[in-house]
Amino acid sequence: MDRYRLSNEGFEKFKRTKIRMYAEDQTMDGYDILNCLYEHGSSTIEEIEKYTGLRYDQVVHMMESFFPWGYIERLDVG
């Protein structure tokens, strides 16, 4: 089962985003997914589904949008 985590760059970017969004009381698409990875270190898609309440296809779609920006990375498990 694949696990995903925030990349080092993604961790720093999200930490700054989280602080800014909290101060401005705003939300962003995919925030819950990134926050799950931020809080838990690494997670499977199924774990992210449970944490966020999103459907599998929604999680996959959002995660695919984060890969090109370098926010998340797939861990080699097994």
Buried (B, 14 or more C-beta within 10 A) or exposed (E): EEBBBBBEEBBEBBEEBBEEBEEEEEEEEBBBBBBBBBEEEBBBBEBBBEBBEBEEEBBBEBBEBBEEEEBBBEBEEE
